[in-house]
């Protein structure tokens, strides 16, 4: 009997903790949109360094694949930050980060010496952890979408309001 009383008390505590954590759900969209803004702007900064040499410390005047990557980072980063064609921009960005990881980091070009098999496999050893994390964040954005606070949501709302219903 004592055991079942403990079990009942435990269930009440679990429900209470679950309700407390579920109360955070109301902040999910604003926090996601802030995360999208910050990640997009940071991604655009990497592109700005490669293409424009701004912000400081950048390469500027990149050529070849580095130039293409920089343009993708700059343009798609801004599109993601403001939520404009977010899924398309995130899909392109995820692909670019996957290509960057395999062509630069796993190949050992970021190390300055021929990579060992261990260095090729582990992103922490080949300096590719940022590329991997960004790739997965962008892939998540492809499936999650732009969120409520985005240009996509504003344009979609306007087009929905002006479209006559065919009920």
DRENLUM-450982 format. One record per residue: chain; z, y negated, x of N, C-alpha, C, O in turn. Coordinates in steps of 0.02 Angstrom, whole numbers, padded with zeros to 5 digits. Example, Ala and Ser with C-alpha at 12.3 -4.5 7.8 and 13.67 -1.06 7.14 Angstrom:
2
+-------+--------+--------+--------+--------+--------+--------+--------+--------+--------+--------+--------+--------+
| chain |    n.Z |    n.Y |    n.X |   ca.Z |   ca.Y |   ca.X |    c.Z |    c.Y |    c.X |    o.Z |    o.Y |    o.X |
+-------+--------+--------+--------+--------+--------+--------+--------+--------+--------+--------+--------+--------+
|     A |  00390 |  00284 |  00660 |  00390 |  00225 |  00615 |  00390 |  00165 |  00660 |  00423 |  00166 |  00712 |
|     A |  00354 |  00112 |  00642 |  00357 |  00053 |  00684 |  00394 | -00002 |  00645 |  00402 | -00057 |  00670 |
+-------+--------+--------+--------+--------+--------+--------+--------+--------+--------+--------+--------+--------+
This chain:
167
+-------+--------+--------+--------+--------+--------+--------+--------+--------+--------+--------+--------+--------+
| chain |    n.Z |    n.Y |    n.X |   ca.Z |   ca.Y |   ca.X |    c.Z |    c.Y |    c.X |    o.Z |    o.Y |    o.X |
+-------+--------+--------+--------+--------+--------+--------+--------+--------+--------+--------+--------+--------+
|     A |  00000 |  00059 |  00041 |  00000 |  00000 |  00000 |  00000 | -00063 |  00044 | -00035 | -00111 |  00030 |
|     A |  00039 | -00061 |  00095 |  00042 | -00118 |  00140 | -00026 | -00131 |  00173 | -00046 | -00188 |  00183 |
|     A | -00060 | -00077 |  00189 | -00125 | -00082 |  00222 | -00176 | -00117 |  00175 | -00214 | -00160 |  00198 |
|     A | -00176 | -00098 |  00110 | -00224 | -00129 |  00064 | -00208 | -00203 |  00054 | -00254 | -00243 |  00043 |
|     A | -00144 | -00222 |  00057 | -00125 | -00292 |  00052 | -00151 | -00331 |  00112 | -00174 | -00388 |  00105 |
|     A | -00148 | -00301 |  00170 | -00174 | -00332 |  00230 | -00249 | -00341 |  00224 | -00277 | -00393 |  00243 |
|     A | -00282 | -00289 |  00198 | -00355 | -00292 |  00190 | -00375 | -00348 |  00142 | -00423 | -00384 |  00155 |
|     A | -00339 | -00355 |  00086 | -00353 | -00408 |  00038 | -00343 | -00477 |  00070 | -00384 | -00522 |  00061 |
|     A | -00287 | -00484 |  00107 | -00274 | -00548 |  00140 | -00329 | -00563 |  00191 | -00349 | -00621 |  00198 |
|     A | -00353 | -00514 |  00226 | -00405 | -00523 |  00276 | -00470 | -00545 |  00243 | -00505 | -00588 |  00269 |
|     A | -00487 | -00516 |  00184 | -00547 | -00536 |  00148 | -00544 | -00609 |  00126 | -00594 | -00644 |  00130 |
|     A | -00486 | -00631 |  00104 | -00477 | -00700 |  00083 | -00488 | -00746 |  00144 | -00520 | -00798 |  00138 |
|     A | -00460 | -00727 |  00202 | -00469 | -00767 |  00262 | -00543 | -00769 |  00283 | -00568 | -00821 |  00303 |
|     A | -00577 | -00711 |  00277 | -00648 | -00708 |  00295 | -00689 | -00753 |  00250 | -00734 | -00789 |  00274 |
|     A | -00675 | -00752 |  00184 | -00712 | -00795 |  00138 | -00699 | -00868 |  00152 | -00745 | -00910 |  00148 |
|     A | -00638 | -00885 |  00168 | -00620 | -00954 |  00183 | -00656 | -00978 |  00246 | -00683 | -01033 |  00248 |
|     A | -00657 | -00936 |  00297 | -00692 | -00954 |  00359 | -00767 | -00958 |  00347 | -00801 | -01002 |  00374 |
|     A | -00793 | -00914 |  00305 | -00864 | -00915 |  00290 | -00883 | -00979 |  00252 | -00934 | -01009 |  00267 |
|     A | -00842 | -00999 |  00204 | -00854 | -01061 |  00168 | -00852 | -01121 |  00215 | -00892 | -01167 |  00209 |
|     A | -00805 | -01121 |  00261 | -00799 | -01177 |  00309 | -00862 | -01181 |  00353 | -00887 | -01236 |  00366 |
|     A | -00886 | -01124 |  00375 | -00947 | -01124 |  00417 | -01008 | -01141 |  00375 | -01053 | -01176 |  00399 |
|     A | -01011 | -01118 |  00313 | -01068 | -01133 |  00270 | -01070 | -01207 |  00252 | -01124 | -01232 |  00235 |
|     A | -01015 | -01241 |  00255 | -01015 | -01313 |  00240 | -01055 | -01352 |  00292 | -01076 | -01408 |  00280 |
|     A | -01066 | -01321 |  00350 | -01107 | -01353 |  00402 | -01181 | -01351 |  00385 | -01221 | -01387 |  00415 |
|     A | -01200 | -01309 |  00337 | -01271 | -01302 |  00319 | -01302 | -01369 |  00297 | -01361 | -01380 |  00307 |
|     A | -01262 | -01412 |  00268 | -01289 | -01476 |  00244 | -01314 | -01520 |  00303 | -01354 | -01566 |  00293 |
|     A | -01291 | -01505 |  00363 | -01312 | -01544 |  00422 | -01370 | -01511 |  00459 | -01395 | -01539 |  00508 |
|     A | -01393 | -01453 |  00436 | -01443 | -01416 |  00473 | -01508 | -01455 |  00481 | -01535 | -01459 |  00537 |
|     A | -01534 | -01485 |  00428 | -01597 | -01521 |  00434 | -01592 | -01584 |  00476 | -01634 | -01595 |  00519 |
|     A | -01541 | -01627 |  00466 | -01536 | -01685 |  00510 | -01528 | -01667 |  00584 | -01558 | -01699 |  00627 |
|     A | -01488 | -01615 |  00599 | -01478 | -01595 |  00668 | -01542 | -01565 |  00697 | -01559 | -01578 |  00755 |
|     A | -01578 | -01526 |  00656 | -01643 | -01499 |  00679 | -01691 | -01556 |  00695 | -01725 | -01554 |  00746 |
|     A | -01694 | -01606 |  00652 | -01740 | -01662 |  00663 | -01721 | -01702 |  00725 | -01765 | -01726 |  00761 |
|     A | -01657 | -01710 |  00738 | -01635 | -01744 |  00799 | -01654 | -01703 |  00860 | -01676 | -01729 |  00911 |
|     A | -01644 | -01636 |  00855 | -01663 | -01592 |  00910 | -01739 | -01596 |  00922 | -01761 | -01598 |  00979 |
|     A | -01778 | -01596 |  00867 | -01851 | -01601 |  00874 | -01870 | -01666 |  00908 | -01915 | -01667 |  00950 |
|     A | -01837 | -01721 |  00891 | -01850 | -01786 |  00922 | -01835 | -01785 |  00996 | -01876 | -01807 |  01037 |
|     A | -01776 | -01760 |  01014 | -01756 | -01759 |  01085 | -01800 | -01713 |  01126 | -01823 | -01732 |  01180 |
|     A | -01812 | -01653 |  01102 | -01853 | -01605 |  01140 | -01924 | -01632 |  01146 | -01955 | -01628 |  01200 |
|     A | -01951 | -01661 |  01093 | -02018 | -01689 |  01095 | -02024 | -01746 |  01145 | -02073 | -01749 |  01183 |
|     A | -01975 | -01790 |  01146 | -01977 | -01846 |  01193 | -01968 | -01823 |  01265 | -02001 | -01850 |  01310 |
|     A | -01925 | -01774 |  01276 | -01917 | -01747 |  01344 | -01982 | -01714 |  01368 | -02001 | -01721 |  01426 |
|     A | -02015 | -01678 |  01323 | -02078 | -01646 |  01339 | -02131 | -01699 |  01355 | -02170 | -01692 |  01402 |
|     A | -02132 | -01753 |  01315 | -02180 | -01807 |  01327 | -02166 | -01841 |  01394 | -02213 | -01863 |  01427 |
|     A | -02103 | -01846 |  01413 | -02086 | -01875 |  01479 | -02117 | -01835 |  01536 | -02141 | -01864 |  01584 |
|     A | -02115 | -01769 |  01530 | -02146 | -01727 |  01582 | -02221 | -01741 |  01586 | -02249 | -01745 |  01640 |
|     A | -02253 | -01747 |  01528 | -02324 | -01763 |  01527 | -02338 | -01832 |  01554 | -02386 | -01843 |  01590 |
|     A | -02294 | -01880 |  01537 | -02302 | -01948 |  01563 | -02298 | -01951 |  01638 | -02334 | -01988 |  01670 |
|     A | -02253 | -01912 |  01666 | -02247 | -01910 |  01739 | -02310 | -01883 |  01771 | -02333 | -01908 |  01823 |
|     A | -02339 | -01831 |  01741 | -02399 | -01800 |  01770 | -02460 | -01844 |  01763 | -02500 | -01850 |  01810 |
|     A | -02468 | -01875 |  01705 | -02529 | -01912 |  01691 | -02524 | -01985 |  01713 | -02570 | -02012 |  01744 |
|     A | -02468 | -02018 |  01696 | -02462 | -02090 |  01707 | -02418 | -02109 |  01766 | -02418 | -02166 |  01789 |
|     A | -02380 | -02061 |  01792 | -02332 | -02077 |  01844 | -02271 | -02113 |  01817 | -02233 | -02143 |  01855 |
|     A | -02263 | -02112 |  01751 | -02206 | -02145 |  01718 | -02175 | -02096 |  01670 | -02212 | -02061 |  01636 |
|     A | -02110 | -02091 |  01665 | -02058 | -02127 |  01702 | -02057 | -02108 |  01775 | -02086 | -02057 |  01796 |
|     A | -02025 | -02149 |  01814 | -02024 | -02142 |  01888 | -02011 | -02072 |  01913 | -01983 | -02030 |  01878 |
|     A | -02032 | -02060 |  01973 | -02022 | -01995 |  02005 | -02077 | -01947 |  01988 | -02076 | -01889 |  02009 |
|     A | -02126 | -01971 |  01950 | -02181 | -01927 |  01930 | -02235 | -01923 |  01981 | -02236 | -01960 |  02030 |
|     A | -02281 | -01878 |  01969 | -02336 | -01866 |  02015 | -02390 | -01919 |  02003 | -02415 | -01949 |  02051 |
|     A | -02409 | -01929 |  01941 | -02462 | -01975 |  01924 | -02529 | -01951 |  01951 | -02531 | -01920 |  02005 |
|     A | -02582 | -01963 |  01916 | -02649 | -01945 |  01940 | -02659 | -01871 |  01950 | -02693 | -01851 |  01997 |
|     A | -02630 | -01830 |  01908 | -02639 | -01757 |  01913 | -02712 | -01739 |  01903 | -02750 | -01776 |  01871 |
|     A | -02732 | -01682 |  01930 | -02801 | -01660 |  01924 | -02803 | -01588 |  01900 | -02754 | -01551 |  01907 |
|     A | -02859 | -01568 |  01873 | -02870 | -01499 |  01853 | -02823 | -01477 |  01797 | -02813 | -01513 |  01748 |
|     A | -02796 | -01417 |  01805 | -02752 | -01390 |  01754 | -02688 | -01431 |  01745 | -02660 | -01433 |  01690 |
|     A | -02665 | -01462 |  01799 | -02605 | -01505 |  01794 | -02619 | -01564 |  01749 | -02574 | -01585 |  01711 |
|     A | -02678 | -01592 |  01751 | -02697 | -01648 |  01708 | -02700 | -01625 |  01635 | -02674 | -01660 |  01590 |
|     A | -02730 | -01568 |  01623 | -02734 | -01541 |  01555 | -02664 | -01528 |  01528 | -02649 | -01546 |  01471 |
|     A | -02622 | -01497 |  01569 | -02553 | -01484 |  01549 | -02515 | -01549 |  01535 | -02477 | -01553 |  01487 |
|     A | -02526 | -01600 |  01576 | -02493 | -01664 |  01566 | -02514 | -01698 |  01502 | -02472 | -01726 |  01466 |
|     A | -02578 | -01694 |  01486 | -02603 | -01723 |  01423 | -02573 | -01686 |  01363 | -02551 | -01717 |  01315 |
|     A | -02572 | -01620 |  01367 | -02542 | -01580 |  01313 | -02468 | -01599 |  01305 | -02445 | -01609 |  01249 |
|     A | -02432 | -01604 |  01360 | -02361 | -01620 |  01357 | -02350 | -01690 |  01328 | -02305 | -01699 |  01286 |
|     A | -02389 | -01739 |  01348 | -02381 | -01807 |  01325 | -02398 | -01813 |  01250 | -02358 | -01839 |  01211 |
|     A | -02456 | -01790 |  01231 | -02479 | -01797 |  01162 | -02439 | -01753 |  01115 | -02413 | -01778 |  01065 |
|     A | -02434 | -01690 |  01130 | -02397 | -01644 |  01086 | -02323 | -01660 |  01084 | -02291 | -01653 |  01032 |
|     A | -02295 | -01683 |  01140 | -02225 | -01703 |  01141 | -02211 | -01759 |  01092 | -02162 | -01758 |  01056 |
|     A | -02255 | -01809 |  01092 | -02247 | -01865 |  01044 | -02258 | -01842 |  00973 | -02223 | -01864 |  00928 |
|     A | -02307 | -01798 |  00962 | -02319 | -01772 |  00895 | -02259 | -01733 |  00869 | -02240 | -01740 |  00811 |
|     A | -02229 | -01693 |  00912 | -02170 | -01654 |  00893 | -02111 | -01701 |  00880 | -02075 | -01693 |  00831 |
|     A | -02102 | -01751 |  00923 | -02045 | -01796 |  00917 | -02045 | -01831 |  00849 | -01993 | -01839 |  00818 |
|     A | -02104 | -01852 |  00827 | -02107 | -01889 |  00764 | -02127 | -01846 |  00705 | -02132 | -01871 |  00649 |
|     A | -02138 | -01783 |  00716 | -02151 | -01737 |  00661 | -02221 | -01746 |  00632 | -02229 | -01741 |  00571 |
|     A | -02270 | -01757 |  00673 | -02339 | -01765 |  00649 | -02379 | -01704 |  00670 | -02386 | -01690 |  00730 |
|     A | -02405 | -01667 |  00622 | -02439 | -01603 |  00635 | -02396 | -01559 |  00680 | -02419 | -01533 |  00730 |
|     A | -02334 | -01553 |  00661 | -02283 | -01522 |  00703 | -02299 | -01450 |  00720 | -02294 | -01430 |  00778 |
|     A | -02320 | -01411 |  00671 | -02333 | -01340 |  00683 | -02390 | -01330 |  00733 | -02386 | -01288 |  00778 |
|     A | -02443 | -01369 |  00725 | -02500 | -01364 |  00771 | -02480 | -01385 |  00841 | -02494 | -01350 |  00890 |
|     A | -02445 | -01442 |  00846 | -02423 | -01467 |  00912 | -02375 | -01419 |  00945 | -02378 | -01408 |  01005 |
|     A | -02330 | -01390 |  00906 | -02281 | -01342 |  00934 | -02316 | -01278 |  00956 | -02297 | -01249 |  01007 |
|     A | -02367 | -01256 |  00919 | -02404 | -01196 |  00938 | -02440 | -01206 |  01004 | -02438 | -01163 |  01048 |
|     A | -02473 | -01263 |  01011 | -02508 | -01279 |  01074 | -02459 | -01286 |  01131 | -02472 | -01262 |  01187 |
|     A | -02402 | -01318 |  01118 | -02351 | -01327 |  01170 | -02320 | -01261 |  01192 | -02307 | -01250 |  01251 |
|     A | -02307 | -01217 |  01144 | -02280 | -01151 |  01161 | -02329 | -01113 |  01205 | -02310 | -01081 |  01254 |
|     A | -02392 | -01116 |  01187 | -02443 | -01083 |  01228 | -02447 | -01113 |  01298 | -02454 | -01076 |  01347 |
|     A | -02443 | -01179 |  01303 | -02446 | -01211 |  01368 | -02386 | -01190 |  01411 | -02394 | -01178 |  01471 |
|     A | -02328 | -01185 |  01381 | -02268 | -01164 |  01420 | -02273 | -01091 |  01441 | -02251 | -01074 |  01495 |
|     A | -02302 | -01049 |  01399 | -02312 | -00979 |  01419 | -02361 | -00974 |  01478 | -02350 | -00938 |  01526 |
|     A | -02415 | -01012 |  01473 | -02464 | -01013 |  01528 | -02432 | -01041 |  01591 | -02441 | -01013 |  01645 |
|     A | -02394 | -01095 |  01584 | -02360 | -01124 |  01643 | -02312 | -01074 |  01675 | -02309 | -01069 |  01736 |
|     A | -02276 | -01037 |  01633 | -02228 | -00989 |  01661 | -02266 | -00936 |  01702 | -02248 | -00922 |  01759 |
|     A | -02316 | -00906 |  01672 | -02350 | -00850 |  01705 | -02394 | -00872 |  01763 | -02398 | -00838 |  01814 |
|     A | -02427 | -00930 |  01757 | -02472 | -00952 |  01811 | -02436 | -00985 |  01869 | -02459 | -00982 |  01926 |
|     A | -02379 | -01018 |  01855 | -02344 | -01055 |  01907 | -02281 | -01019 |  01929 | -02272 | -01003 |  01988 |
|     A | -02237 | -01007 |  01882 | -02170 | -00981 |  01900 | -02170 | -00907 |  01917 | -02146 | -00888 |  01970 |
|     A | -02197 | -00865 |  01873 | -02198 | -00794 |  01888 | -02243 | -00778 |  01947 | -02233 | -00729 |  01983 |
|     A | -02294 | -00821 |  01958 | -02339 | -00811 |  02015 | -02307 | -00835 |  02080 | -02333 | -00821 |  02134 |
|     A | -02251 | -00870 |  02076 | -02215 | -00891 |  02136 | -02238 | -00957 |  02165 | -02216 | -00976 |  02219 |
|     A | -02282 | -00993 |  02130 | -02307 | -01057 |  02157 | -02254 | -01111 |  02159 | -02260 | -01159 |  02197 |
|     A | -02203 | -01105 |  02118 | -02149 | -01155 |  02117 | -02098 | -01143 |  02173 | -02055 | -01185 |  02185 |
|     A | -02103 | -01086 |  02207 | -02054 | -01069 |  02258 | -02071 | -01093 |  02328 | -02027 | -01107 |  02368 |
|     A | -02134 | -01097 |  02342 | -02155 | -01117 |  02409 | -02159 | -01059 |  02458 | -02170 | -01070 |  02518 |
|     A | -02150 | -00999 |  02434 | -02158 | -00939 |  02476 | -02179 | -00882 |  02431 | -02171 | -00886 |  02370 |
|     A | -02208 | -00829 |  02459 | -02228 | -00773 |  02417 | -02166 | -00743 |  02382 | -02116 | -00728 |  02415 |
|     A | -02170 | -00735 |  02316 | -02111 | -00712 |  02279 | -02099 | -00637 |  02288 | -02146 | -00598 |  02295 |
|     A | -02037 | -00618 |  02287 | -02020 | -00547 |  02285 | -02028 | -00524 |  02213 | -02036 | -00566 |  02168 |
|     A | -02027 | -00460 |  02202 | -02034 | -00434 |  02133 | -01976 | -00457 |  02089 | -01985 | -00469 |  02029 |
|     A | -01918 | -00464 |  02118 | -01860 | -00488 |  02080 | -01870 | -00561 |  02061 | -01855 | -00581 |  02005 |
|     A | -01896 | -00601 |  02107 | -01909 | -00672 |  02092 | -01964 | -00680 |  02040 | -01962 | -00727 |  01999 |
|     A | -02012 | -00635 |  02040 | -02065 | -00639 |  01990 | -02038 | -00623 |  01920 | -02061 | -00651 |  01871 |
|     A | -01990 | -00579 |  01916 | -01965 | -00555 |  01851 | -01915 | -00602 |  01819 | -01917 | -00613 |  01758 |
|     A | -01869 | -00630 |  01857 | -01814 | -00669 |  01829 | -01830 | -00744 |  01829 | -01840 | -00773 |  01883 |
|     A | -01832 | -00775 |  01771 | -01846 | -00847 |  01768 | -01797 | -00890 |  01807 | -01816 | -00943 |  01832 |
|     A | -01735 | -00870 |  01812 | -01685 | -00910 |  01848 | -01701 | -00911 |  01923 | -01683 | -00958 |  01958 |
|     A | -01734 | -00859 |  01947 | -01751 | -00856 |  02018 | -01817 | -00889 |  02035 | -01827 | -00912 |  02091 |
|     A | -01864 | -00892 |  01986 | -01929 | -00923 |  02000 | -01935 | -00993 |  01971 | -01990 | -01020 |  01967 |
|     A | -01879 | -01023 |  01952 | -01875 | -01091 |  01926 | -01914 | -01100 |  01861 | -01939 | -01154 |  01846 |
|     A | -01918 | -01047 |  01822 | -01957 | -01050 |  01760 | -01915 | -01049 |  01697 | -01942 | -01041 |  01642 |
|     A | -01849 | -01058 |  01704 | -01807 | -01053 |  01644 | -01822 | -01108 |  01593 | -01819 | -01096 |  01533 |
|     A | -01839 | -01169 |  01615 | -01856 | -01222 |  01569 | -01920 | -01206 |  01531 | -01924 | -01218 |  01470 |
|     A | -01970 | -01179 |  01565 | -02032 | -01159 |  01531 | -02019 | -01106 |  01478 | -02048 | -01109 |  01424 |
|     A | -01977 | -01057 |  01494 | -01962 | -01004 |  01446 | -01924 | -01032 |  01386 | -01942 | -01016 |  01328 |
|     A | -01874 | -01072 |  01398 | -01834 | -01100 |  01343 | -01878 | -01145 |  01299 | -01875 | -01140 |  01237 |
|     A | -01918 | -01188 |  01329 | -01962 | -01232 |  01289 | -02012 | -01191 |  01250 | -02027 | -01207 |  01192 |
|     A | -02039 | -01139 |  01280 | -02087 | -01096 |  01244 | -02056 | -01069 |  01181 | -02087 | -01070 |  01128 |
|     A | -01995 | -01044 |  01185 | -01961 | -01015 |  01127 | -01939 | -01068 |  01076 | -01941 | -01055 |  01016 |
|     A | -01920 | -01126 |  01100 | -01903 | -01181 |  01053 | -01965 | -01201 |  01014 | -01962 | -01211 |  00953 |
|     A | -02021 | -01209 |  01049 | -02083 | -01228 |  01015 | -02106 | -01173 |  00967 | -02132 | -01188 |  00913 |
|     A | -02098 | -01111 |  00987 | -02117 | -01057 |  00943 | -02074 | -01058 |  00880 | -02098 | -01045 |  00825 |
|     A | -02009 | -01072 |  00887 | -01965 | -01080 |  00829 | -01990 | -01136 |  00784 | -01990 | -01129 |  00723 |
|     A | -02011 | -01192 |  00814 | -02036 | -01249 |  00775 | -02099 | -01232 |  00736 | -02109 | -01257 |  00681 |
|     A | -02140 | -01188 |  00764 | -02200 | -01166 |  00727 | -02180 | -01134 |  00661 | -02211 | -01147 |  00610 |
|     A | -02128 | -01093 |  00662 | -02107 | -01058 |  00602 | -02062 | -01100 |  00558 | -02065 | -01093 |  00496 |
|     A | -02021 | -01144 |  00586 | -01975 | -01185 |  00546 | -02010 | -01245 |  00515 | -01992 | -01265 |  00460 |
|     A | -02058 | -01272 |  00549 | -02094 | -01330 |  00523 | -02064 | -01396 |  00546 | -02022 | -01397 |  00591 |
|     A | -02087 | -01450 |  00516 | -02067 | -01516 |  00539 | -01997 | -01538 |  00517 | -01966 | -01579 |  00550 |
|     A | -01973 | -01511 |  00463 | -01909 | -01534 |  00436 | -01919 | -01591 |  00387 | -01974 | -01616 |  00379 |
|     A | -01865 | -01611 |  00355 | -01868 | -01661 |  00302 | -01880 | -01731 |  00330 | -01912 | -01773 |  00297 |
|     A | -01856 | -01745 |  00390 | -01863 | -01811 |  00420 | -01921 | -01809 |  00469 | -01911 | -01801 |  00529 |
|     A | -01981 | -01817 |  00445 | -02040 | -01814 |  00488 | -02098 | -01850 |  00454 | -02097 | -01862 |  00394 |
|     A | -02148 | -01867 |  00494 | -02208 | -01897 |  00465 | -02244 | -01847 |  00421 | -02273 | -01866 |  00370 |
|     A | -02243 | -01783 |  00439 | -02273 | -01732 |  00397 | -02243 | -01732 |  00327 | -02279 | -01728 |  00277 |
|     A | -02177 | -01737 |  00322 | -02143 | -01738 |  00257 | -02162 | -01800 |  00218 | -02171 | -01797 |  00157 |
|     A | -02167 | -01857 |  00251 | -02186 | -01920 |  00217 | -02257 | -01915 |  00189 | -02269 | -01932 |  00131 |
|     A | -02304 | -01891 |  00230 | -02373 | -01886 |  00208 | -02381 | -01833 |  00153 | -02419 | -01843 |  00106 |
|     A | -02344 | -01779 |  00159 | -02348 | -01726 |  00109 | -02320 | -01751 |  00042 | -02349 | -01737 | -00010 |
|     A | -02266 | -01789 |  00044 | -02236 | -01817 | -00016 | -02285 | -01864 | -00051 | -02292 | -01861 | -00112 |
|     A | -02319 | -01907 | -00012 | -02367 | -01954 | -00042 | -02425 | -01917 | -00073 | -02447 | -01934 | -00128 |
|     A | -02451 | -01866 | -00039 | -02508 | -01830 | -00066 | -02488 | -01789 | -00127 | -02528 | -01780 | -00173 |
|     A | -02426 | -01764 | -00128 | -02402 | -01727 | -00186 | -02393 | -01774 | -00246 | -02405 | -01754 | -00303 |
|     A | -02371 | -01836 | -00233 | -02359 | -01884 | -00287 | -02425 | -01909 | -00317 | -02427 | -01924 | -00376 |
|     A | -02477 | -01913 | -00277 | -02541 | -01939 | -00302 | -02586 | -01884 | -00330 | -02636 | -01900 | -00363 |
|     A | -02571 | -01822 | -00316 | -02612 | -01767 | -00340 | -02595 | -01752 | -00413 | -02537 | -01739 | -00428 |
|     A | -02644 | -01754 | -00458 | -02629 | -01739 | -00529 | -02612 | -01665 | -00536 | -02643 | -01622 | -00504 |
|     A | -02564 | -01651 | -00578 | -02545 | -01581 | -00588 | -02594 | -01548 | -00635 | -02621 | -01580 | -00680 |
|     A | -02606 | -01484 | -00623 | -02654 | -01446 | -00663 | -02616 | -01392 | -00701 | -02631 | -01333 | -00694 |
|     A | -02566 | -01413 | -00739 | -02525 | -01364 | -00775 | -02554 | -01345 | -00841 | -02524 | -01305 | -00877 |
+-------+--------+--------+--------+--------+--------+--------+--------+--------+--------+--------+--------+--------+
